[in-house]
Amino acid sequence: MGADLYVAGTPAAVPGRPGPGAAGADRVVGRAHAVSRPVVDGLAAAECGELVSAVADLAWHRVGEGARCPECTRIAG
C-alpha cells in the first residue's frame, strides 16, 4: 500500500457566518473536500479551491463517496 496523496477536510467556519447545517458558530457540517499532502491540521485550500479545515490523519479514500465534494472527487479521484 502506498502513501495517500490526499487528506479530507470540511468547510471552514467563518466567524459570524455559520455555514449550512452548522451546529453552533464553531462547527460546520458539510461535504468532505480533498486536500493535497503534506498537510497539518488546520486551514488549507481544497483541490476545488474552497477554504477548509484539514484533518491530517483522515485519508481521502476513507471518506464515503456520497459525502465527497463532486469537484474534489473529479480532481482527486
Biotite code that builds the C-alpha atoms (Angstrom):
import biotite.structure as struc

atoms = struc.array([
    struc.Atom([0.000, 0.000, 0.000], chain_id="A", res_id=1, res_name="MET", atom_name="CA", element="C"),
    struc.Atom([1.399, 3.409, -0.982], chain_id="A", res_id=2, res_name="GLY", atom_name="CA", element="C"),
    struc.Atom([1.174, 6.705, 0.799], chain_id="A", res_id=3, res_name="ALA", atom_name="CA", element="C"),
    struc.Atom([-2.078, 8.635, 0.457], chain_id="A", res_id=4, res_name="ASP", atom_name="CA", element="C"),
    struc.Atom([-1.835, 11.742, -1.723], chain_id="A", res_id=5, res_name="LEU", atom_name="CA", element="C"),
    struc.Atom([-4.876, 13.481, -0.207], chain_id="A", res_id=6, res_name="TYR", atom_name="CA", element="C"),
    struc.Atom([-6.451, 14.013, 3.202], chain_id="A", res_id=7, res_name="VAL", atom_name="CA", element="C"),
    struc.Atom([-10.009, 15.132, 3.966], chain_id="A", res_id=8, res_name="ALA", atom_name="CA", element="C"),
    struc.Atom([-11.242, 18.489, 5.173], chain_id="A", res_id=9, res_name="GLY", atom_name="CA", element="C"),
    struc.Atom([-14.595, 20.132, 5.898], chain_id="A", res_id=10, res_name="THR", atom_name="CA", element="C"),
    struc.Atom([-15.699, 23.685, 5.049], chain_id="A", res_id=11, res_name="PRO", atom_name="CA", element="C"),
    struc.Atom([-14.019, 26.238, 7.296], chain_id="A", res_id=12, res_name="ALA", atom_name="CA", element="C"),
    struc.Atom([-16.235, 28.191, 9.669], chain_id="A", res_id=13, res_name="ALA", atom_name="CA", element="C"),
    struc.Atom([-16.279, 31.937, 9.112], chain_id="A", res_id=14, res_name="VAL", atom_name="CA", element="C"),
    struc.Atom([-16.834, 33.858, 12.368], chain_id="A", res_id=15, res_name="PRO", atom_name="CA", element="C"),
    struc.Atom([-20.301, 35.352, 12.450], chain_id="A", res_id=16, res_name="GLY", atom_name="CA", element="C"),
    struc.Atom([-21.388, 33.471, 9.334], chain_id="A", res_id=17, res_name="ARG", atom_name="CA", element="C"),
    struc.Atom([-22.112, 29.802, 10.161], chain_id="A", res_id=18, res_name="PRO", atom_name="CA", element="C"),
    struc.Atom([-22.499, 27.662, 7.057], chain_id="A", res_id=19, res_name="GLY", atom_name="CA", element="C"),
    struc.Atom([-25.456, 25.485, 6.108], chain_id="A", res_id=20, res_name="PRO", atom_name="CA", element="C"),
    struc.Atom([-26.015, 22.721, 8.634], chain_id="A", res_id=21, res_name="GLY", atom_name="CA", element="C"),
    struc.Atom([-23.917, 24.490, 11.273], chain_id="A", res_id=22, res_name="ALA", atom_name="CA", element="C"),
    struc.Atom([-24.397, 23.295, 14.821], chain_id="A", res_id=23, res_name="ALA", atom_name="CA", element="C"),
    struc.Atom([-23.119, 26.331, 16.678], chain_id="A", res_id=24, res_name="GLY", atom_name="CA", element="C"),
    struc.Atom([-20.782, 29.000, 15.356], chain_id="A", res_id=25, res_name="ALA", atom_name="CA", element="C"),
    struc.Atom([-17.626, 26.881, 15.535], chain_id="A", res_id=26, res_name="ASP", atom_name="CA", element="C"),
    struc.Atom([-18.747, 23.657, 13.841], chain_id="A", res_id=27, res_name="ARG", atom_name="CA", element="C"),
    struc.Atom([-19.713, 23.298, 10.198], chain_id="A", res_id=28, res_name="VAL", atom_name="CA", element="C"),
    struc.Atom([-21.122, 20.085, 8.792], chain_id="A", res_id=29, res_name="VAL", atom_name="CA", element="C"),
    struc.Atom([-20.913, 19.595, 5.061], chain_id="A", res_id=30, res_name="GLY", atom_name="CA", element="C"),
    struc.Atom([-19.236, 17.770, 2.209], chain_id="A", res_id=31, res_name="ARG", atom_name="CA", element="C"),
    struc.Atom([-15.711, 16.444, 2.612], chain_id="A", res_id=32, res_name="ALA", atom_name="CA", element="C"),
    struc.Atom([-13.054, 18.041, 0.415], chain_id="A", res_id=33, res_name="HIS", atom_name="CA", element="C"),
    struc.Atom([-9.697, 16.690, -0.813], chain_id="A", res_id=34, res_name="ALA", atom_name="CA", element="C"),
    struc.Atom([-6.544, 18.466, 0.384], chain_id="A", res_id=35, res_name="VAL", atom_name="CA", element="C"),
    struc.Atom([-3.099, 17.635, -1.058], chain_id="A", res_id=36, res_name="SER", atom_name="CA", element="C"),
    struc.Atom([-0.467, 16.264, 1.296], chain_id="A", res_id=37, res_name="ARG", atom_name="CA", element="C"),
    struc.Atom([1.679, 17.296, 3.089], chain_id="A", res_id=38, res_name="PRO", atom_name="CA", element="C"),
    struc.Atom([-0.712, 18.990, 5.463], chain_id="A", res_id=39, res_name="VAL", atom_name="CA", element="C"),
    struc.Atom([-1.141, 19.575, 9.188], chain_id="A", res_id=40, res_name="VAL", atom_name="CA", element="C"),
    struc.Atom([-4.458, 20.021, 10.957], chain_id="A", res_id=41, res_name="ASP", atom_name="CA", element="C"),
    struc.Atom([-5.782, 23.492, 10.242], chain_id="A", res_id=42, res_name="GLY", atom_name="CA", element="C"),
    struc.Atom([-6.856, 25.730, 7.397], chain_id="A", res_id=43, res_name="LEU", atom_name="CA", element="C"),
    struc.Atom([-5.934, 24.666, 3.871], chain_id="A", res_id=44, res_name="ALA", atom_name="CA", element="C"),
    struc.Atom([-7.119, 25.072, 0.290], chain_id="A", res_id=45, res_name="ALA", atom_name="CA", element="C"),
    struc.Atom([-9.025, 22.089, -1.073], chain_id="A", res_id=46, res_name="ALA", atom_name="CA", element="C"),
    struc.Atom([-8.481, 20.840, -4.612], chain_id="A", res_id=47, res_name="GLU", atom_name="CA", element="C"),
    struc.Atom([-11.734, 22.575, -5.645], chain_id="A", res_id=48, res_name="CYS", atom_name="CA", element="C"),
    struc.Atom([-10.467, 25.898, -4.234], chain_id="A", res_id=49, res_name="GLY", atom_name="CA", element="C"),
    struc.Atom([-12.638, 26.048, -1.105], chain_id="A", res_id=50, res_name="GLU", atom_name="CA", element="C"),
    struc.Atom([-11.081, 27.016, 2.233], chain_id="A", res_id=51, res_name="LEU", atom_name="CA", element="C"),
    struc.Atom([-11.371, 24.018, 4.547], chain_id="A", res_id=52, res_name="VAL", atom_name="CA", element="C"),
    struc.Atom([-10.302, 22.756, 7.947], chain_id="A", res_id=53, res_name="SER", atom_name="CA", element="C"),
    struc.Atom([-7.995, 19.856, 7.027], chain_id="A", res_id=54, res_name="ALA", atom_name="CA", element="C"),
    struc.Atom([-7.611, 16.714, 9.128], chain_id="A", res_id=55, res_name="VAL", atom_name="CA", element="C"),
    struc.Atom([-4.101, 15.302, 8.594], chain_id="A", res_id=56, res_name="ALA", atom_name="CA", element="C"),
    struc.Atom([-4.889, 11.776, 9.785], chain_id="A", res_id=57, res_name="ASP", atom_name="CA", element="C"),
    struc.Atom([-8.092, 11.278, 7.743], chain_id="A", res_id=58, res_name="LEU", atom_name="CA", element="C"),
    struc.Atom([-7.191, 9.841, 4.344], chain_id="A", res_id=59, res_name="ALA", atom_name="CA", element="C"),
    struc.Atom([-9.397, 10.966, 1.442], chain_id="A", res_id=60, res_name="TRP", atom_name="CA", element="C"),
    struc.Atom([-10.081, 7.375, 0.349], chain_id="A", res_id=61, res_name="HIS", atom_name="CA", element="C"),
    struc.Atom([-11.677, 6.636, 3.754], chain_id="A", res_id=62, res_name="ARG", atom_name="CA", element="C"),
    struc.Atom([-14.455, 9.186, 3.155], chain_id="A", res_id=63, res_name="VAL", atom_name="CA", element="C"),
    struc.Atom([-17.630, 7.686, 1.668], chain_id="A", res_id=64, res_name="GLY", atom_name="CA", element="C"),
    struc.Atom([-18.434, 8.526, -1.953], chain_id="A", res_id=65, res_name="GLU", atom_name="CA", element="C"),
    struc.Atom([-21.736, 10.220, -1.005], chain_id="A", res_id=66, res_name="GLY", atom_name="CA", element="C"),
    struc.Atom([-20.018, 12.626, 1.401], chain_id="A", res_id=67, res_name="ALA", atom_name="CA", element="C"),
    struc.Atom([-17.377, 13.873, -1.057], chain_id="A", res_id=68, res_name="ARG", atom_name="CA", element="C"),
    struc.Atom([-17.351, 17.183, -2.920], chain_id="A", res_id=69, res_name="CYS", atom_name="CA", element="C"),
    struc.Atom([-18.055, 16.392, -6.601], chain_id="A", res_id=70, res_name="PRO", atom_name="CA", element="C"),
    struc.Atom([-15.273, 18.688, -7.890], chain_id="A", res_id=71, res_name="GLU", atom_name="CA", element="C"),
    struc.Atom([-12.700, 17.274, -5.450], chain_id="A", res_id=72, res_name="CYS", atom_name="CA", element="C"),
    struc.Atom([-13.772, 13.767, -6.486], chain_id="A", res_id=73, res_name="THR", atom_name="CA", element="C"),
    struc.Atom([-13.254, 14.670, -10.149], chain_id="A", res_id=74, res_name="ARG", atom_name="CA", element="C"),
    struc.Atom([-9.759, 16.021, -9.439], chain_id="A", res_id=75, res_name="ILE", atom_name="CA", element="C"),
    struc.Atom([-8.513, 13.622, -6.734], chain_id="A", res_id=76, res_name="ALA", atom_name="CA", element="C"),
    struc.Atom([-10.457, 10.520, -7.671], chain_id="A", res_id=77, res_name="GLY", atom_name="CA", element="C"),
])
